[in-house]
Amino acid sequence: MTSKLDALPKAFIWRRLHSLTGMWFVLFLVEHLTTNSQAALLLGDSGKGFIRMVNFIHDLPYLTVIEVTLLGLPILIHMVWGVRYSLTAKPNSIPSDGSKPHLKYSRNRAYTWQRITSWILVILLTMHIVKFRFLEYPESVNVGTPNPTYYVKVSLDPGLYTVAQRLDVKLYDMKALDQMRQEGKESRSDAALFSAAKDLREKEDVRYSPQDAVILQTAQSHQEKQKFVNALTSVHLKRGEVAVAAPTFGTATLLSVRDTFKSPVWVAVYSVFVLSAAFHAFNGLWTSMLTWGWMIRAAAQTGARRVTVVLMIAIAALGLIAVWGTYFLNLKH
């Protein structure tokens, strides 16, 4: 006997899955823009709220698994089926020569903008992931402290000096990196120290010796310093760029975000990104409520639409605050 689930059309199942992943995208968008707004909203706070939230997320166990299963996969499913729907969609609120319907009702216009913003989001979301998750993702190196040091590459501006002081980060220009590279070359004494430490580690008869402890600890300290130098000097700086060494992942990420939002071009791009995401998410949320039968009466649909519009405006405001305020209001100096 065929089960009810097996009898359902595959298109129906995929549409419901597309709807569910869309609602999950709404929840993620609220969290993401709320976190980002803390880089700008609390003026004079130096983005500490942002740093705390990012560090909390970054320290979650099995973060890569979470990113793939709870973010990457749902977004990919929603994106693929969204593109498929957009390719077959027939918006009817755009003026035509009379060969196609032209309906000026608000829901027809919303349907059209849902399709337009879907294409905008495909492009800008891909750009955003590549930019911040791969190209500008903070690298880390362990220098003998409980927590690793994180480093990123940013462009230099006068305000960066005071911001770096407040955030307890260090700046390295090309000259400083060249000097570190020269100082980091292994000397004969270093080679002898590392050789002695290697022999001690390979000894089978181990007894406590203060001298052995000093040799092993000194060798480890030198090796970690050399590892730090190698990591920083691997950064290829252009003229006007510096490498930033930060004590936490959140601090390094904040400086990368600050570097992005001091560019008027990136501010414009991310403003479009935020507005498109907010509209697409909350207009889609209202549509999903209809799809799942949560609102049947006309009064309930009207009330839900008003709530989603308010949420849309609030979340868009948080996103725009992050885009316009991170550098220009909170972290310029």
N, C-alpha and C positions, 0 to 999 in steps of 0.2 A: 504494500500500500504506500503510495507516494505521500510524503509528508507535506504539510502546508508550505514549509520553507522551500522545498524542492519545486513546488508548483508555482512559486512566485517568479515572474519574469526577471532575468538578470539585470535588465535595464532599471527595473524598479529598485532592486537591491543596491545597485551602484548609485542611483540617485539618492537613496536614503543615506548611504555611506558618505556621499559627497556632502549632504546636508549636515551630518554629524561632525565630519571633519571641519566643516565651516564654523560650527558652533564652538569647537575646540580652538579654532583659530581666533575667535573673538576673545575667549578667555586668555589666551596667550598674549594677544595684542594689549589687553588691559594691563596685564602684569608687566609686559615689556615697556610700554610707554610710561607707566607709573614709575618704574625703576629709572628710566632715562630722564624723566622730568626732575628727579632729585639732583641731577647734575647742574640744574639751573634754578629750580624753584626756591630753594632755601638759600637766599642771597647771603654771602659771607660765610657760608658753611664749607666752602672749598670742595663741594661735591662729596662730602663724607657719607651722606646717606646712599648715594649711588655706589660708592666704593664698598660699603657694608653689604648692600644687596648683591652686587656682582660677586664679591668674595664668597658670600653664602652659597650662591648658585654654583660657582666654580668648585667649591669644596664638597659638593654632593658626591656620595659614592657612586661609582659606575656612571659618571657623567656622560661618557661617550654613548653608552647604551641608551640613556635617557634621551640624549639629543637625537639619536637615530630613530628610536621607536616612538617617542612621544612628540617629537617635533618634525624631524625630517620626513618620516613616512606619511603622517597625516597631511602635511603641507603638500607633499608630492602627489598624493591621491587627489586632493582637492584641486591642485593646479592642473593635473592632467585631464580630469573630467571637466573642469571649468573651461579649459581651452577647447575641449571637444564640443561643449555646449555653445561656446562663443562662435565656433566655426559654422554651426547650423542655426544660430539665432537670427531672427528677423525683426530688428528694432522697428517700431512703427510710429515713433514720435519725431522722426527727422523729416523736415520738409522735402517733398518730392515733386515730380512733374505730373503727378496724378496717376502714375502707373502702380504706385504702392500706397497703402493706407497712411494717412497722416493724422494721428490722434494726439491731442495736446493735453490729455489728462495727466495728472501728477504721477500716477503709478506707471503709465507708459513711459514717461520721461525717466522715472527711477529705473525701470527695466533697461532702458537704453544706456544709462550711466553705469549700471551694474556690469554691462558687457564692456563698456569702454574702460572702466577702472580695472577690470580683470586683466586686460592686455597691459595696462600700465604696471600693474602689480607683478605680472610675470617677468617683465623686464627689470623693474627696480628691485624686486625682492631677490632675484638672482644676483644682481649687482651688489646688493647689500650683503648677502651671504659670502660672496667671493671676496669682497673688500675687507669685512671685519672678521670673518671666520678663517680666512686663509691668507690673504695678502698682508694684512696688518694685525694678525693675531699675535699677542705678546709671547715672545720666547722666554724660556726659563733656564736658569743654571743654578746649581747648588754650590754655595761658597762656604760650606761648613756651618751654616746657621740652621736653626730648626725649620725655617721656611726658605724656599728658593728666592733668588732675585729675578725679577722679570724686566725685560728690556724691549723697547720699541724705538722706531725711528720717526722723528717729527721734524717739521720745519721750525727754524729759530725765529723768535720775535721778542721784542724788549720785555713784554710781560711774562715770558716764560721763566725768567730768572726768579722773580718773586713767587710765582706759582710753584716752581720747583722747591723753593725753600719751605713754603707752607705744607707741601705734600711730602717733604722729606725724601726727595729724589735727587739723583746726581745726573749732571749733563756732561757729555763727552763729545767734543768736536773732532774733526779729522786729525788735527795736530795732536790732541790728547790720545787718540787711538793709535796713531803712529808711534808716539812715545811709549805707550803701553806695550805695543808690539815689540819694540826694541828691548824694553826691560824684561819682557816675558820670555826672551830666548834663553834656553837652558844653558847654564854655565857648567864648568867642570865640577864645581863644588856641589851643584844641584844633582848632577849625574851621579856623583859619589854618594850623596845622601839617599837618592832613590835606590841605588844599588844595595846600600846597607839595609834600607828598609825592606827591600825585597827578600834579602837573605834572612832577615829576622822573621818575616811572615812565613817563610818556608821551613823554619826550624821545627823539628819534631819535639824536642825536649824544651818545653816552654816553662820558664820560671820567672817570677816577678823580678824586674830590674828597672830601677829609675832611669838608668842610661838608655835602655831599650825603649822605654816609654817616651822619652824626649825625642829620640830618633824617629820613631813611628809617628808621633804627633806632629813633629816639625815637617816631616816628609808629606804627610797628609795635608797640612796647611799650605805648603808650597804647591802641591798638585791642584788643590782647589782654587788657589789664586791663579794658577796657570790656566785652569779650565775657564775661569771667569774672564781672563784676558782673551783667550781664544774665542770665547763666545761673543764678546763685545767687538773684537777686531774683525769678526766675520761679517759685521754689518757694513754694507757698502753705502757710504754717505755721499751725497751730492753737495755741491756748494750751497750753503745756507741751511744745511740739515745737521741735526745732532742726534746722538743716541742717548736715550733716557733709561737709567737703571732705577727701578722702583721696588719698594719692599713687598708689594702685594700685586696680585693679578688685577684687582679692581682699580688700583692707582694707575697702572700702566694702561689699562683700557680707557680710563677717564682722560688721560693725556692724548690718547689716539683719537678719541671722540672730539676733544677740544681742538685738535689739529685739523680735523675735518671741517668743523663748523666755523672756523675762522675764514673759510673760503666762501665768498658770495655765491659762487657756482654751486658748491655742495649744499649750501643753505637753500637755494632755490630748488635743487633736485629733491632734497629730503622734505621740503615743504609740500611738494606735489605728492611725494610718497606717502606722507602722513595723512594728507587729506583724502587721497584715494583709498588708503587702507581703512580709515575710519568710516567713510561712506560705504565701502564694499562690505565691511564686517557687519555694521549695524543694520543696513538695508537688507543684507542677507539674513541676519538674525530674525528680523520681522517676517521675512518670507519663510524661513524655516519653521517658525511658530505656526504659520498657516499650513505648511506641508505636513506637519505632525499632528494637526488637528487640535492644537492647544487653544486656538481662538476660533470660535464658530460664530458667535454673535457679532454683529456689525459694531456694536458699542465696545466690545472687548478688543476688536481689531483696531479701532480708532485710538483707544487708550494705550494699547501696546505700541502703536506707531509713535505716539507722543513720547512715551518713555524711551524708545530706541533713538529718537531724534535727540533728546536731551543727553543720553549717554554718548551718542555720536559726537555731539558738540564738545562734551566734557573731555572725552578721550583725544579728540583732535586738538583741543587746547593744550592738553598735557604734552602731546607730541610736538606741537609748534613751540611750546615753551622750551623744551629740550633743544630743539633745532636753533632757535633764535637766542636763547638765553645762556647756554653753556659757555660760550666764548664772550659774546657781546655784553652780557650782564654780570655773570658770576666769576668767570675765570680769565678775564682779559689781562688783569694785572695781579 
